[in-house]
Amino acid sequence: MANLSSTLCWHCVNAVPTKEGDGCSWSRKLEPVKGWRADKRTILYDTVEKVSYLVHWCPQYRKDQRDGGVG
C-alpha cells in the first residue's frame, strides 16, 4: 500500500468541490489533471485495491490557507 501522506492535493483548495470552487478533474471525476506530475499508485481501501496518484506538481494547485498547506 502506498503512503499518500505527502500528496500535494491534500493541501489544495481544489481537493474538494464546493460552492466556492469547482475542484479539479481529479476531485470531480477521478480523472488525472492534464499536465500534473504524479506517480500512479495502487492503494488498499476497505479491502479493495484502487488506483490513486501521489501528486508532486499540479497546474491547478492552489494552496489552502486554512491548513497552512505546503508549496
Secondary structure in CASP SS format (residue, H / E / C, confidence):
PFRMAT SS
TARGET T0000
AUTHOR 0000-0000-0000
METHOD secondary structure of the structure
MODEL  1
M C 1.00
A C 1.00
N C 1.00
L C 1.00
S C 1.00
S C 1.00
T C 1.00
L H 1.00
C H 1.00
W H 1.00
H H 1.00
C E 1.00
V H 1.00
N H 1.00
A H 1.00
V C 1.00
P C 1.00
T C 1.00
K C 1.00
E C 1.00
G C 1.00
D C 1.00
G C 1.00
C C 1.00
S H 1.00
W H 1.00
S H 1.00
R H 1.00
K H 1.00
L C 1.00
E C 1.00
P C 1.00
V C 1.00
K C 1.00
G C 1.00
W C 1.00
R E 1.00
A E 1.00
D E 1.00
K E 1.00
R E 1.00
T E 1.00
I E 1.00
L E 1.00
Y E 1.00
D C 1.00
T C 1.00
V E 1.00
E E 1.00
K E 1.00
V E 1.00
S E 1.00
Y E 1.00
L E 1.00
V E 1.00
H E 1.00
W E 1.00
C C 1.00
P C 1.00
Q C 1.00
Y C 1.00
R C 1.00
K E 1.00
D C 1.00
Q C 1.00
R C 1.00
D C 1.00
G C 1.00
G C 1.00
V C 1.00
G C 1.00
END
